[in-house]
Amino acid sequence: MLTTDPSALKEVNTPALDISVVIVNYSAGPLLLECLKRCLPQVGQVVVVDNASSECGIDLLESHFGGSLQLQVIRNRSNLGFAAACNQGANLCKGDYILFLNPDCMAAVGSIGLLRSALLSESSAGMAGGLILGPDGREQAGGRRYVPTPWRSLVRALRLEALEHRWPKLFQNFNLYKQYLPEKTVSLEAISGACTMIKREAMEDVGTWDEGYFLHCEDLDMCMRYKQKGWLILFVPKASFTHYRGACSRSRPIFVEWHKHKGMMRFYRKFFRHQYPGALILLVGLGVWLRFVTIAGMISIKFFFPKDRPK
């Protein structure tokens, strides 16, 4: 069930015309329609970029919202990847604030306006993200986090977070969802690409999404570049979104895992190869690909030997 901030109810009836939303779709189906129903009353423009979906969700979308002047749809003939599709959508955006939103991420009433208000209140803020909840109402991992440096990733891989209570700076978990939820907006190192609002002024300064990533880690890349340029990254706990994670990736899980791990390696090489010893980067790289092989193997076993297969 979605969480609604009562103070934001008025914003629904007066959509913020200076907000544009970019939704990159890949076979999200009915969730895309629900996402649009939540977005359109809150903003001035929505651009949906479809990456050659294998189902008829875009046809359904156009039949439901085809008459809306707020909505624009781009149909790609092939899957260009998340970052490239985000840039496609951003090129059509007219608003001073651009929200990049996953099609399986549902905005609560007034939440989009709360992100805009947070960016308006702080001149040095470049991007803002909200509280990302699962369908069960619990906060999901990844919505607020530290940057997963090679050392932090190694700590997680070796399950050394248990030592965090003794040496918090050395063995801290980069995901913060298990920590207390702040009552007010705070500045963080990184937020999730599932729900990221960016100030146009900041994007013009930092640049667009890095299209060298196909899927995953492009949001961390963006956060790193914003921090390097001196822009703040805000987490707005009162702006809530319910995320039906994985809706766009269920049909090709190994393909998704491959690009996820490939993205991790690009991220580490791009930002940390000159800051960390080569041996540590190599060790982390081995861990990344070992993790991929393990996950791919488990997916294959489930596919070829399903538990519910008739005997």
C-alpha positions in Angstrom: 0.0 0.0 0.0 1.4 3.4 -1.0 2.2 6.0 1.7 0.7 9.4 1.1 2.0 12.6 2.7 -1.1 14.6 3.7 0.7 17.9 3.3 1.2 17.2 -0.4 -2.4 16.5 -1.3 -3.0 20.0 -2.7 -0.2 19.4 -5.3 -2.2 16.7 -7.1 -4.8 19.2 -8.2 -2.2 21.6 -9.4 0.4 19.7 -11.4 3.9 21.2 -11.6 4.2 22.1 -15.2 7.9 22.6 -15.0 8.4 18.9 -14.2 9.0 16.4 -17.0 9.1 12.6 -16.4 11.1 10.1 -18.4 10.0 6.5 -18.2 12.1 3.8 -19.9 10.0 0.8 -20.6 10.8 -2.8 -21.4 7.8 -5.2 -21.1 6.5 -3.8 -17.9 2.9 -4.5 -19.1 0.0 -3.2 -16.9 2.5 -1.7 -14.4 3.4 0.9 -17.0 -0.3 2.0 -17.2 -0.5 2.3 -13.5 2.7 4.3 -13.4 1.3 6.7 -15.9 -2.0 7.1 -14.0 0.1 8.1 -11.0 2.4 10.5 -12.9 0.1 12.4 -15.2 -1.9 14.3 -12.5 1.3 15.5 -10.9 3.5 16.8 -13.8 3.4 18.8 -17.0 5.0 16.2 -19.4 5.7 12.5 -19.5 8.0 10.9 -22.1 7.9 7.1 -22.4 10.8 5.5 -24.3 10.1 1.9 -25.2 13.1 -0.3 -25.7 11.5 -2.8 -28.2 9.2 -4.5 -25.7 8.1 -8.0 -26.5 4.5 -7.4 -25.3 1.7 -5.0 -26.1 2.0 -2.6 -23.2 2.8 0.4 -25.4 -0.3 -0.3 -27.5 -2.4 -0.4 -24.3 -0.8 2.8 -23.2 -1.6 4.7 -26.4 -5.2 3.4 -26.3 -5.6 4.7 -22.7 -3.7 7.9 -22.9 -3.3 8.6 -26.7 -5.3 11.8 -26.5 -3.2 13.3 -23.7 -1.1 16.3 -24.8 1.2 15.6 -21.8 2.3 12.3 -23.1 4.9 11.5 -25.8 6.0 8.0 -26.8 9.2 6.9 -28.5 9.3 3.4 -29.9 12.8 2.0 -30.4 13.3 -0.8 -32.9 15.9 -2.4 -30.7 16.9 -2.3 -27.0 19.3 0.6 -26.7 19.9 0.1 -22.9 18.7 2.2 -20.0 21.1 5.1 -20.2 20.7 5.7 -23.9 16.9 5.6 -23.6 17.0 8.1 -20.7 19.0 10.5 -22.9 16.5 10.1 -25.7 13.7 11.0 -23.4 15.6 13.9 -21.8 16.1 15.4 -25.2 12.4 15.9 -25.5 11.8 17.2 -22.0 10.7 20.8 -21.6 10.7 21.0 -17.8 13.3 22.5 -15.5 13.1 19.3 -13.4 13.4 15.9 -15.0 12.3 12.8 -13.1 13.7 9.5 -14.4 11.2 6.9 -13.2 11.1 3.1 -13.7 7.7 1.9 -15.1 7.4 -0.5 -12.1 7.8 2.4 -9.6 4.5 4.0 -8.5 4.5 7.6 -7.2 2.4 8.3 -4.1 0.1 11.3 -4.1 2.2 14.5 -4.1 5.6 12.7 -4.0 6.9 14.0 -7.3 6.2 17.6 -6.2 8.0 16.9 -2.9 11.2 16.1 -4.9 10.9 19.3 -6.8 10.4 21.3 -3.6 13.5 19.8 -2.1 15.6 20.8 -5.2 14.1 24.3 -5.1 15.0 24.7 -1.4 18.7 24.1 -1.9 20.5 25.9 -4.7 23.4 23.5 -4.7 21.2 20.4 -5.0 21.5 18.7 -8.3 19.4 15.5 -7.9 16.9 14.1 -5.5 15.4 10.7 -4.8 12.5 9.5 -2.6 11.8 6.7 -0.2 11.5 3.5 -2.2 9.2 0.9 -0.7 8.5 -2.7 -1.7 4.9 -3.9 -2.3 5.1 -5.1 1.4 5.6 -1.6 2.6 9.2 -2.1 3.7 12.0 0.1 2.5 14.0 -1.5 -0.4 17.8 -1.6 -0.5 19.5 0.9 -2.9 17.2 3.9 -2.4 19.7 5.5 -0.1 23.3 4.4 0.1 27.0 5.1 0.2 28.9 4.7 -3.0 30.0 1.0 -3.2 33.8 1.5 -3.5 36.0 -1.5 -4.2 36.7 -1.8 -0.5 33.1 -1.6 0.6 32.2 -4.1 -2.1 34.9 -6.5 -0.7 33.6 -6.0 2.8 30.1 -7.0 1.7 31.4 -10.0 -0.4 33.3 -11.3 2.6 30.4 -10.6 5.0 32.5 -8.4 7.2 29.6 -6.0 8.0 29.3 -7.8 11.3 32.4 -5.8 12.4 30.7 -2.5 11.7 29.6 -2.0 15.3 33.3 -2.0 16.3 34.9 -0.2 13.3 32.0 1.6 11.6 34.0 3.6 9.2 36.0 0.6 8.0 33.4 -2.1 7.8 30.2 -0.1 7.1 27.4 -1.5 4.9 27.0 0.8 1.8 23.2 0.2 1.8 21.5 2.4 4.4 17.9 1.0 4.4 18.5 -0.8 7.7 19.5 2.4 9.4 16.9 4.8 11.0 14.8 6.7 8.5 15.5 10.4 8.7 12.5 12.7 9.3 13.8 15.5 7.0 15.6 15.7 3.7 19.3 14.8 3.9 22.3 14.8 1.6 23.7 11.4 0.7 26.3 9.9 -1.5 24.0 8.0 -3.8 20.3 7.3 -4.6 18.5 4.9 -6.9 18.1 5.3 -10.7 14.6 3.8 -10.3 13.5 7.3 -9.0 15.8 10.2 -9.7 14.8 13.8 -10.2 17.5 16.0 -11.8 17.6 19.8 -12.0 18.1 20.8 -15.6 20.7 23.4 -14.6 22.7 20.6 -13.0 22.4 18.2 -15.9 23.7 20.9 -18.3 26.7 21.3 -16.0 27.5 17.6 -15.4 26.3 16.0 -18.6 23.8 13.3 -19.5 23.7 9.6 -18.6 26.8 7.6 -19.6 25.7 5.4 -22.5 28.7 3.1 -22.0 26.4 1.3 -19.4 23.7 -0.8 -20.9 21.9 -1.7 -17.7 22.7 -1.0 -14.0 25.4 1.1 -12.3 24.7 4.1 -14.6 22.9 5.7 -11.6 26.0 5.3 -9.4 28.0 6.8 -12.2 25.7 9.8 -12.3 25.9 10.3 -8.6 29.7 10.2 -8.7 29.9 12.8 -11.4 27.4 15.1 -9.6 29.5 14.9 -6.4 32.7 15.6 -8.4 31.1 18.7 -9.7 30.0 19.9 -6.3 26.2 19.2 -6.6 24.4 17.8 -3.6 22.3 14.6 -3.8 19.2 14.7 -1.7 17.1 11.9 -0.1 13.5 13.0 0.5 11.9 10.5 3.0 8.4 12.0 2.7 8.3 11.4 -1.1 7.4 7.8 -1.3 7.3 5.4 -4.2 6.3 1.7 -4.4 8.7 -0.3 -6.5 7.7 -3.7 -8.0 11.3 -4.5 -8.6 12.3 -6.8 -11.5 9.1 -6.4 -13.5 11.2 -5.5 -16.6 13.9 -8.1 -16.2 12.0 -11.4 -15.4 11.9 -12.5 -19.1 15.8 -12.4 -19.5 17.4 -12.8 -16.0 20.8 -14.0 -17.2 21.0 -11.2 -19.8 20.2 -8.7 -17.0 22.8 -10.2 -14.6 25.5 -10.1 -17.3 25.0 -6.4 -17.9 24.6 -5.7 -14.2 28.1 -7.2 -13.5 29.6 -5.7 -16.6 28.3 -2.3 -15.4 29.9 -2.9 -12.0 33.3 -3.4 -13.6 33.0 -0.4 -15.8 32.1 1.7 -12.7 35.1 0.4 -10.7 37.5 1.0 -13.6 36.2 4.4 -14.4 36.4 5.9 -10.9 38.7 3.8 -8.8 41.5 2.3 -10.8 43.9 5.2 -9.9 42.8 5.3 -6.2 43.2 1.7 -5.2 46.0 -0.8 -5.6 45.7 -2.9 -8.8 45.7 -6.1 -6.8 42.5 -5.0 -4.9 40.8 -4.0 -8.1 41.7 -7.4 -9.6 40.4 -9.2 -6.5 37.1 -7.3 -6.6 36.9 -8.1 -10.4 37.3 -11.8 -9.7 34.6 -11.5 -7.0 32.3 -9.8 -9.4 32.5 -12.4 -12.1 32.4 -15.3 -9.6 29.2 -13.8 -8.3 27.8 -13.6 -11.9 28.7 -17.3 -12.6 27.1 -18.3 -9.3 23.9 -16.4 -10.0 23.7 -17.5 -13.6 24.1 -21.1 -12.5 21.4 -20.9 -10.0 19.0 -19.3 -12.6 19.8 -22.1 -15.0 19.2 -24.8 -12.4 15.8 -23.3 -11.6 14.9 -23.1 -15.3 15.9 -26.7 -16.2 14.8 -28.2 -12.9 11.8 -26.3 -11.7 10.4 -27.4 -8.4 6.8 -27.6 -9.7 7.7 -29.7 -12.7 5.3 -32.6 -12.9 6.8 -36.0 -12.0 
